[in-house]
Amino acid sequence: MGFYELPALKNSTITQYSEIEIPDKFVVYVDCNYVIFIWTHDEADIYEVLEDQLNTLKELTSWNPRVNVIVVVEDVYLSSQHTGSHGVLGKTTPTHLYTYFPYQDELCGEVKDVVLIDTCVDDSLLHRNVDLFPEKIPTNFKGCTIKVGTIGFDPFVSVVENYTLEDHTRVYKVGGMLVDKVVIPIQKLNAEINFLPPTRDTNTKGYLKELADVSEGYSDILIGLVPLAPALLFSALEPTIPYEFTEMKWVVPCPPQAPRLQKIMSVFSLPVWVLIISVIILTALVFSCSNHASKYSSEPCNKLTPFRSFYDVWAIFMNVSVPKMPKTTNRRILFFIYVCYSFAMSIIFQAYFVTYLVEPGYEKNLETFDELLRSNLKYGYVDIMELTASTTDYTEHKLFPQSRRVDCSDVTNCMKRVILKRDIAAIGAPIVSHYIASILGVDDEMKVVCFLEERLVFASNIALLPKGSPLLPHLNVLIRRTCEGGLVDKLWEETKHIALLTSEKRSTENGNDLYFVFSLSHLSPVFILLIVGLVICSFVFLLENTWKWLCC
């Protein structure tokens, strides 16, 4: 451990203790402790000099506001009870050691008096031998006000209540999944929360405003949709530990419901359909030829035409009885084999046929980014998502041309557009899409909210406080306990449940999804098949009459 000196200001010297290892360009080293020497003959100059030195330290990247600081004052008599609001830990003659407690006697961070904690007896021994650096930040803030800034949209940040007092002061009560996870620990510290007007727009302008408010001290903490991104971590701010983790994915419209007739035709693949038709035709020809070759046939040739054989074969395939049973052994064997084949194929077809009449399913979903790029969907971009993506090596979203880019600053309406209009895709958290689906009263979210398989980035959410905020150490402890205790998951489930109860519409009027109205739309494939069959029958009828007329 070594030390070095800063350029001294008037009548003072700062000594910083830090690691003397060779620095790496990717690592920022912070100081371990500070010793500030001040000598002056005017007591009023002490605070001015100390303030100048502290401001000098704060300009350094190695500035660490959470280490021990010793201020040594020479040749000045300091009152033990009234030394001003700067909280000087000083050394006087005789040697007295002072400190201050910023939250003592409900001062809420203001320092008016310093406290004598020990006295040096003979420049080597302490009279009380107490800890010179006691814990100064209590776990009970005794109702001190914490000004809270919020940014984000539902379900992360929600305005629960707002009203105006008699003095025209606007009061906000803000909740939401990301807000409650930090507000609950603050309330545990017995602090009074004063919500500032929330920022709902998650664009660059909104974030710059909130970050400036925290940096300049207008707000004590910024919570809400604050990702752990280098672009948001200014030197004047300190983050809490991450308390919410989510993956970012491409949110795309789910495929529409497939046409029932198309699904019925897809029961079997094209080669299977060709094979079925071939079996029917070949069986009809075999029956017809075997009838001509049979010596037991008592029917005239003109009464057992190939069309009549085709009728019999089609009737068997449709599970309808034939007018006469075959009489020869060979025809009976062939008849039995064809009946078994028709029974098996019919059972399979009927099982899928009824299923597709009720629930035809959906068309193929988008699975890869290349499929999304080839589609007609536009890209709904959000500034905060673009900012988060810029800190990673993901650049595929930039392949969308400007003509296919749509501003989605209002994330709620953007996700509703993805679900309802189905004309855009966006980068977002699945948790937001599921919440919007709950607001719309969707029971089965998997039918309206779909995602590409690729996971873009795993994002973490934090809160930001001014550098050196006394609230941070205790807040981190309570946030960790909140997450480990499962309160995070409980809050999310309650948020989804409330959204579903207060949704705009319901998927069913009576809330029972076990039954549905069987309408003519479900029977449309049957009527289409009937019409096609009538057309074919008419054609065959005419063709058979023509055949008969030519034969006779």
DRENMAR-922342 format. One record per residue (C-alpha): residue number from 1; x, z, y. Coordinates in steps of 0.1 Angstrom, whole numbers, padded with zeros to 4 digits. Layout:
N
[NUM [X Z Y]] ...
//
This chain:
552
[1 [0000 0000 0000]] [2 [0015 -0011 0033]] [3 [0004 -0012 0069]] [4 [0007 -0035 0099]] [5 [-0003 -0033 0136]] [6 [-0026 -0053 0157]] [7 [-0018 -0063 0192]] [8 [-0026 -0030 0210]] [9 [-0049 -0028 0239]] [10 [-0045 -0003 0267]] [11 [-0029 0030 0256]] [12 [-0038 0025 0219]] [13 [-0025 0014 0185]] [14 [-0045 0004 0154]] [15 [-0030 0007 0120]] [16 [-0047 -0011 0091]] [17 [-0040 -0003 0055]] [18 [-0045 -0032 0031]] [19 [-0032 -0048 0000]] [20 [0002 -0066 0005]] [21 [-0003 -0090 -0023]] [22 [0002 -0127 -0015]] [23 [-0032 -0140 -0002]] [24 [-0049 -0168 -0018]] [25 [-0067 -0194 0003]] [26 [-0099 -0189 -0017]] [27 [-0099 -0151 -0015]] [28 [-0108 -0130 0016]] [29 [-0091 -0097 0016]] [30 [-0107 -0067 0033]] [31 [-0090 -0036 0048]] [32 [-0090 -0003 0029]] [33 [-0087 0022 0057]] [34 [-0082 0024 0095]] [35 [-0062 0048 0117]] [36 [-0067 0043 0155]] [37 [-0043 0060 0179]] [38 [-0055 0066 0215]] [39 [-0036 0083 0242]] [40 [-0048 0086 0278]] [41 [-0050 0112 0305]] [42 [-0086 0104 0314]] [43 [-0113 0116 0290]] [44 [-0137 0089 0302]] [45 [-0113 0062 0291]] [46 [-0113 0073 0255]] [47 [-0147 0057 0247]] [48 [-0139 0025 0265]] [49 [-0106 0021 0247]] [50 [-0122 0030 0213]] [51 [-0150 0005 0219]] [52 [-0124 -0023 0228]] [53 [-0104 -0015 0196]] [54 [-0135 -0016 0174]] [55 [-0146 -0049 0189]] [56 [-0112 -0063 0181]] [57 [-0115 -0052 0145]] [58 [-0149 -0067 0141]] [59 [-0135 -0101 0150]] [60 [-0112 -0101 0120]] [61 [-0123 -0116 0087]] [62 [-0108 -0086 0070]] [63 [-0130 -0061 0089]] [64 [-0145 -0036 0065]] [65 [-0171 -0013 0081]] [66 [-0175 0009 0050]] [67 [-0140 0024 0048]] [68 [-0126 0057 0063]] [69 [-0117 0056 0099]] [70 [-0094 0082 0116]] [71 [-0093 0082 0154]] [72 [-0063 0102 0167]] [73 [-0065 0113 0204]] [74 [-0035 0128 0221]] [75 [-0033 0151 0251]] [76 [-0070 0153 0259]] [77 [-0093 0182 0257]] [78 [-0125 0174 0240]] [79 [-0156 0195 0240]] [80 [-0166 0204 0205]] [81 [-0203 0199 0212]] [82 [-0206 0172 0238]] [83 [-0183 0142 0234]] [84 [-0207 0113 0240]] [85 [-0225 0088 0218]] [86 [-0195 0071 0203]] [87 [-0189 0096 0175]] [88 [-0151 0101 0178]] [89 [-0133 0116 0150]] [90 [-0104 0130 0169]] [91 [-0074 0152 0169]] [92 [-0071 0176 0198]] [93 [-0046 0203 0209]] [94 [-0049 0227 0192]] [95 [-0056 0204 0163]] [96 [-0093 0203 0156]] [97 [-0109 0178 0132]] [98 [-0144 0164 0142]] [99 [-0169 0141 0126]] [100 [-0205 0131 0132]] [101 [-0237 0127 0113]] [102 [-0258 0098 0127]] [103 [-0291 0108 0109]] [104 [-0289 0145 0115]] [105 [-0318 0162 0133]] [106 [-0339 0130 0132]] [107 [-0316 0112 0155]] [108 [-0321 0079 0136]] [109 [-0286 0065 0140]] [110 [-0279 0078 0175]] [111 [-0248 0101 0179]] [112 [-0250 0126 0207]] [113 [-0228 0154 0194]] [114 [-0198 0157 0170]] [115 [-0193 0185 0146]] [116 [-0162 0205 0140]] [117 [-0155 0204 0103]] [118 [-0121 0220 0101]] [119 [-0090 0232 0119]] [120 [-0054 0226 0111]] [121 [-0037 0260 0110]] [122 [0000 0252 0113]] [123 [0000 0214 0112]] [124 [0001 0215 0074]] [125 [-0028 0236 0061]] [126 [-0065 0232 0068]] [127 [-0084 0263 0075]] [128 [-0116 0255 0055]] [129 [-0101 0229 0032]] [130 [-0133 0208 0032]] [131 [-0139 0172 0025]] [132 [-0129 0153 0057]] [133 [-0151 0124 0048]] [134 [-0184 0138 0037]] [135 [-0214 0116 0029]] [136 [-0231 0109 0062]] [137 [-0260 0086 0053]] [138 [-0288 0106 0037]] [139 [-0313 0095 0011]] [140 [-0341 0108 0034]] [141 [-0343 0089 0067]] [142 [-0371 0113 0079]] [143 [-0394 0086 0092]] [144 [-0368 0066 0111]] [145 [-0381 0031 0119]] [146 [-0367 0001 0101]] [147 [-0374 -0032 0117]] [148 [-0380 -0058 0090]] [149 [-0379 -0096 0095]] [150 [-0395 -0118 0068]] [151 [-0394 -0155 0060]] [152 [-0411 -0174 0033]] [153 [-0444 -0185 0020]] [154 [-0469 -0173 -0007]] [155 [-0464 -0158 -0032]] [156 [-0430 -0146 -0019]] [157 [-0442 -0136 0016]] [158 [-0479 -0129 0023]] [159 [-0495 -0116 0055]] [160 [-0517 -0089 0041]] [161 [-0531 -0077 0075]] [162 [-0525 -0082 0112]] [163 [-0542 -0066 0142]] [164 [-0537 -0058 0178]] [165 [-0534 -0023 0192]] [166 [-0549 -0011 0225]] [167 [-0516 -0017 0243]] [168 [-0517 -0054 0231]] [169 [-0490 -0048 0205]] [170 [-0494 -0070 0175]] [171 [-0490 -0051 0142]] [172 [-0483 -0069 0109]] [173 [-0485 -0058 0073]] [174 [-0466 -0081 0051]] [175 [-0464 -0082 0013]] [176 [-0455 -0106 -0014]] [177 [-0435 -0106 -0045]] [178 [-0401 -0108 -0028]] [179 [-0411 -0085 0001]] [180 [-0425 -0057 -0021]] [181 [-0393 -0055 -0042]] [182 [-0374 -0044 -0011]] [183 [-0401 -0026 0008]] [184 [-0407 -0002 -0021]] [185 [-0370 0010 -0021]] [186 [-0371 0013 0017]] [187 [-0403 0035 0015]] [188 [-0385 0056 -0011]] [189 [-0359 0064 0015]] [190 [-0388 0078 0036]] [191 [-0383 0053 0064]] [192 [-0411 0039 0085]] [193 [-0413 0001 0083]] [194 [-0421 -0020 0113]] [195 [-0427 -0056 0103]] [196 [-0418 -0082 0129]] [197 [-0438 -0115 0132]] [198 [-0432 -0133 0099]] [199 [-0417 -0168 0098]] [200 [-0437 -0190 0075]] [201 [-0418 -0223 0080]] [202 [-0388 -0225 0056]] [203 [-0370 -0251 0077]] [204 [-0336 -0249 0093]] [205 [-0351 -0237 0127]] [206 [-0369 -0209 0110]] [207 [-0338 -0196 0091]] [208 [-0316 -0199 0122]] [209 [-0341 -0178 0142]] [210 [-0342 -0150 0115]] [211 [-0305 -0150 0110]] [212 [-0299 -0147 0147]] [213 [-0324 -0118 0149]] [214 [-0304 -0099 0122]] [215 [-0270 -0106 0137]] [216 [-0280 -0095 0172]] [217 [-0298 -0064 0160]] [218 [-0333 -0074 0168]] [219 [-0342 -0067 0131]] [220 [-0325 -0043 0107]] [221 [-0331 -0064 0076]] [222 [-0342 -0099 0066]] [223 [-0362 -0102 0034]] [224 [-0383 -0128 0017]] [225 [-0371 -0163 0006]] [226 [-0334 -0157 0012]] [227 [-0313 -0174 -0014]] [228 [-0278 -0164 -0022]] [229 [-0262 -0194 -0006]] [230 [-0229 -0197 0013]] [231 [-0247 -0214 0042]] [232 [-0267 -0181 0049]] [233 [-0238 -0157 0045]] [234 [-0224 -0153 0080]] [235 [-0195 -0130 0087]] [236 [-0218 -0107 0108]] [237 [-0242 -0102 0078]] [238 [-0241 -0084 0045]] [239 [-0262 -0092 0015]] [240 [-0279 -0068 -0009]] [241 [-0275 -0072 -0047]] [242 [-0296 -0101 -0061]] [243 [-0330 -0089 -0071]] [244 [-0348 -0120 -0081]] [245 [-0335 -0148 -0103]] [246 [-0352 -0182 -0109]] [247 [-0342 -0217 -0120]] [248 [-0348 -0247 -0098]] [249 [-0364 -0277 -0114]] [250 [-0380 -0310 -0105]] [251 [-0418 -0304 -0103]] [252 [-0437 -0335 -0112]] [253 [-0473 -0344 -0117]] [254 [-0485 -0340 -0153]] [255 [-0496 -0372 -0170]] [256 [-0533 -0381 -0168]] [257 [-0557 -0378 -0196]] [258 [-0554 -0407 -0220]] [259 [-0583 -0431 -0225]] [260 [-0603 -0421 -0256]] [261 [-0604 -0457 -0270]] [262 [-0566 -0460 -0266]] [263 [-0560 -0427 -0284]] [264 [-0584 -0438 -0312]] [265 [-0565 -0470 -0317]] [266 [-0532 -0450 -0318]] [267 [-0544 -0430 -0348]] [268 [-0523 -0455 -0368]] [269 [-0494 -0474 -0357]] [270 [-0496 -0512 -0354]] [271 [-0479 -0519 -0388]] [272 [-0504 -0496 -0405]] [273 [-0534 -0513 -0388]] [274 [-0520 -0547 -0400]] [275 [-0516 -0533 -0435]] [276 [-0551 -0520 -0435]] [277 [-0566 -0553 -0424]] [278 [-0544 -0571 -0450]] [279 [-0556 -0548 -0478]] [280 [-0593 -0554 -0468]] [281 [-0589 -0592 -0467]] [282 [-0568 -0594 -0499]] [283 [-0592 -0571 -0518]] [284 [-0621 -0592 -0507]] [285 [-0603 -0624 -0519]] [286 [-0594 -0607 -0553]] [287 [-0630 -0596 -0558]] [288 [-0643 -0631 -0550]] [289 [-0617 -0649 -0572]] [290 [-0622 -0624 -0601]] [291 [-0660 -0630 -0599]] [292 [-0655 -0668 -0603]] [293 [-0632 -0663 -0632]] [294 [-0654 -0638 -0650]] [295 [-0674 -0651 -0680]] [296 [-0698 -0622 -0676]] [297 [-0709 -0633 -0642]] [298 [-0746 -0642 -0643]] [299 [-0748 -0648 -0605]] [300 [-0748 -0684 -0592]] [301 [-0718 -0694 -0572]] [302 [-0737 -0698 -0540]] [303 [-0749 -0662 -0542]] [304 [-0714 -0646 -0543]] [305 [-0695 -0661 -0515]] [306 [-0662 -0648 -0500]] [307 [-0683 -0634 -0472]] [308 [-0704 -0613 -0496]] [309 [-0671 -0600 -0511]] [310 [-0659 -0591 -0477]] [311 [-0692 -0572 -0470]] [312 [-0687 -0552 -0502]] [313 [-0651 -0544 -0493]] [314 [-0660 -0534 -0458]] [315 [-0689 -0512 -0470]] [316 [-0665 -0494 -0493]] [317 [-0640 -0489 -0465]] [318 [-0668 -0475 -0443]] [319 [-0679 -0451 -0472]] [320 [-0711 -0470 -0477]] [321 [-0724 -0478 -0512]] [322 [-0724 -0514 -0526]] [323 [-0755 -0531 -0540]] [324 [-0740 -0537 -0575]] [325 [-0712 -0521 -0595]] [326 [-0685 -0543 -0610]] [327 [-0690 -0550 -0647]] [328 [-0656 -0561 -0660]] [329 [-0628 -0536 -0667]] [330 [-0603 -0552 -0644]] [331 [-0627 -0553 -0615]] [332 [-0637 -0517 -0621]] [333 [-0600 -0506 -0621]] [334 [-0595 -0526 -0588]] [335 [-0627 -0511 -0574]] [336 [-0616 -0475 -0583]] [337 [-0582 -0480 -0567]] [338 [-0597 -0495 -0535]] [339 [-0622 -0466 -0533]] [340 [-0595 -0440 -0535]] [341 [-0575 -0459 -0509]] [342 [-0605 -0462 -0486]] [343 [-0614 -0426 -0490]] [344 [-0579 -0414 -0481]] [345 [-0576 -0436 -0450]] [346 [-0611 -0428 -0439]] [347 [-0605 -0390 -0441]] [348 [-0574 -0393 -0420]] [349 [-0591 -0416 -0395]] [350 [-0622 -0394 -0391]] [351 [-0601 -0362 -0386]] [352 [-0582 -0378 -0357]] [353 [-0613 -0397 -0345]] [354 [-0634 -0365 -0339]] [355 [-0604 -0348 -0323]] [356 [-0597 -0376 -0298]] [357 [-0634 -0378 -0290]] [358 [-0633 -0342 -0278]] [359 [-0598 -0340 -0265]] [360 [-0580 -0373 -0262]] [361 [-0548 -0357 -0250]] [362 [-0525 -0370 -0223]] [363 [-0502 -0399 -0216]] [364 [-0464 -0396 -0219]] [365 [-0448 -0371 -0195]] [366 [-0418 -0377 -0172]] [367 [-0388 -0361 -0189]] [368 [-0356 -0374 -0172]] [369 [-0346 -0381 -0136]] [370 [-0341 -0418 -0144]] [371 [-0378 -0420 -0154]] [372 [-0388 -0402 -0122]] [373 [-0367 -0426 -0101]] [374 [-0383 -0456 -0118]] [375 [-0418 -0442 -0111]] [376 [-0438 -0447 -0080]] [377 [-0436 -0410 -0070]] [378 [-0422 -0400 -0036]] [379 [-0397 -0372 -0031]] [380 [-0411 -0342 -0012]] [381 [-0381 -0325 0003]] [382 [-0378 -0289 0016]] [383 [-0351 -0279 0040]] [384 [-0342 -0247 0021]] [385 [-0340 -0266 -0012]] [386 [-0318 -0292 0003]] [387 [-0296 -0265 0018]] [388 [-0293 -0247 -0016]] [389 [-0286 -0280 -0034]] [390 [-0258 -0288 -0008]] [391 [-0239 -0258 -0021]] [392 [-0238 -0272 -0056]] [393 [-0225 -0305 -0071]] [394 [-0261 -0318 -0076]] [395 [-0266 -0350 -0056]] [396 [-0291 -0370 -0076]] [397 [-0320 -0362 -0051]] [398 [-0301 -0383 -0026]] [399 [-0308 -0415 -0046]] [400 [-0343 -0416 -0033]] [401 [-0345 -0441 -0004]] [402 [-0357 -0429 0030]] [403 [-0390 -0448 0024]] [404 [-0397 -0425 -0006]] [405 [-0390 -0392 0012]] [406 [-0418 -0370 0024]] [407 [-0414 -0338 0045]] [408 [-0427 -0308 0025]] [409 [-0420 -0280 0050]] [410 [-0454 -0265 0040]] [411 [-0445 -0258 0004]] [412 [-0480 -0245 -0005]] [413 [-0497 -0278 0005]] [414 [-0469 -0297 -0010]] [415 [-0474 -0282 -0044]] [416 [-0512 -0287 -0041]] [417 [-0505 -0323 -0035]] [418 [-0483 -0325 -0066]] [419 [-0511 -0310 -0087]] [420 [-0542 -0327 -0071]] [421 [-0530 -0361 -0056]] [422 [-0502 -0366 -0081]] [423 [-0482 -0389 -0058]] [424 [-0451 -0369 -0051]] [425 [-0424 -0348 -0069]] [426 [-0404 -0319 -0054]] [427 [-0376 -0295 -0062]] [428 [-0389 -0260 -0066]] [429 [-0392 -0229 -0086]] [430 [-0416 -0230 -0116]] [431 [-0429 -0196 -0105]] [432 [-0443 -0212 -0072]] [433 [-0460 -0240 -0091]] [434 [-0477 -0216 -0115]] [435 [-0489 -0195 -0086]] [436 [-0504 -0225 -0068]] [437 [-0522 -0234 -0100]] [438 [-0536 -0199 -0101]] [439 [-0549 -0203 -0066]] [440 [-0566 -0235 -0075]] [441 [-0583 -0217 -0104]] [442 [-0566 -0236 -0132]] [443 [-0568 -0217 -0165]] [444 [-0543 -0238 -0184]] [445 [-0513 -0243 -0161]] [446 [-0494 -0265 -0186]] [447 [-0519 -0293 -0180]] [448 [-0514 -0296 -0143]] [449 [-0478 -0284 -0137]] [450 [-0450 -0302 -0154]] [451 [-0412 -0302 -0150]] [452 [-0383 -0324 -0159]] [453 [-0362 -0310 -0187]] [454 [-0330 -0308 -0166]] [455 [-0324 -0275 -0148]] [456 [-0308 -0281 -0114]] [457 [-0295 -0247 -0103]] [458 [-0301 -0211 -0111]] [459 [-0309 -0194 -0078]] [460 [-0307 -0157 -0068]] [461 [-0326 -0141 -0040]] [462 [-0311 -0114 -0017]] [463 [-0319 -0095 0015]] [464 [-0296 -0097 0045]] [465 [-0285 -0068 0068]] [466 [-0261 -0065 0097]] [467 [-0226 -0059 0087]] [468 [-0220 -0021 0083]] [469 [-0257 -0013 0080]] [470 [-0260 0023 0067]] [471 [-0291 0013 0048]] [472 [-0272 -0010 0024]] [473 [-0256 0014 -0001]] [474 [-0287 0034 -0009]] [475 [-0309 0003 -0008]] [476 [-0287 -0014 -0035]] [477 [-0291 0016 -0058]] [478 [-0329 0016 -0055]] [479 [-0332 -0021 -0058]] [480 [-0312 -0020 -0091]] [481 [-0335 0008 -0104]] [482 [-0366 -0012 -0094]] [483 [-0354 -0043 -0113]] [484 [-0342 -0023 -0144]] [485 [-0375 -0004 -0145]] [486 [-0396 -0036 -0150]] [487 [-0414 -0032 -0116]] [488 [-0404 -0068 -0108]] [489 [-0423 -0083 -0137]] [490 [-0453 -0060 -0130]] [491 [-0455 -0072 -0094]] [492 [-0454 -0108 -0105]] [493 [-0482 -0104 -0131]] [494 [-0504 -0086 -0105]] [495 [-0497 -0113 -0080]] [496 [-0508 -0140 -0104]] [497 [-0539 -0121 -0115]] [498 [-0550 -0115 -0079]] [499 [-0545 -0152 -0071]] [500 [-0566 -0162 -0101]] [501 [-0594 -0138 -0091]] [502 [-0595 -0151 -0056]] [503 [-0590 -0187 -0065]] [504 [-0607 -0215 -0047]] [505 [-0626 -0228 -0077]] [506 [-0631 -0222 -0114]] [507 [-0625 -0246 -0143]] [508 [-0659 -0236 -0158]] [509 [-0690 -0221 -0143]] [510 [-0696 -0195 -0170]] [511 [-0660 -0187 -0177]] [512 [-0663 -0197 -0213]] [513 [-0639 -0225 -0225]] [514 [-0650 -0224 -0261]] [515 [-0678 -0249 -0255]] [516 [-0681 -0281 -0235]] [517 [-0709 -0306 -0226]] [518 [-0709 -0335 -0251]] [519 [-0718 -0364 -0229]] [520 [-0721 -0402 -0233]] [521 [-0685 -0405 -0221]] [522 [-0674 -0389 -0254]] [523 [-0694 -0415 -0273]] [524 [-0682 -0445 -0254]] [525 [-0657 -0455 -0281]] [526 [-0685 -0455 -0306]] [527 [-0707 -0478 -0285]] [528 [-0677 -0501 -0278]] [529 [-0670 -0503 -0316]] [530 [-0708 -0509 -0322]] [531 [-0708 -0538 -0297]] [532 [-0677 -0553 -0312]] [533 [-0692 -0550 -0347]] [534 [-0724 -0567 -0336]] [535 [-0704 -0596 -0321]] [536 [-0684 -0600 -0353]] [537 [-0716 -0598 -0374]] [538 [-0733 -0625 -0353]] [539 [-0702 -0647 -0356]] [540 [-0701 -0642 -0394]] [541 [-0738 -0648 -0397]] [542 [-0735 -0681 -0380]] [543 [-0704 -0690 -0400]] [544 [-0721 -0681 -0433]] [545 [-0752 -0702 -0424]] [546 [-0729 -0731 -0416]] [547 [-0711 -0726 -0450]] [548 [-0743 -0725 -0469]] [549 [-0756 -0756 -0451]] [550 [-0724 -0775 -0460]] [551 [-0724 -0763 -0496]] [552 [-0760 -0772 -0501]] 
//
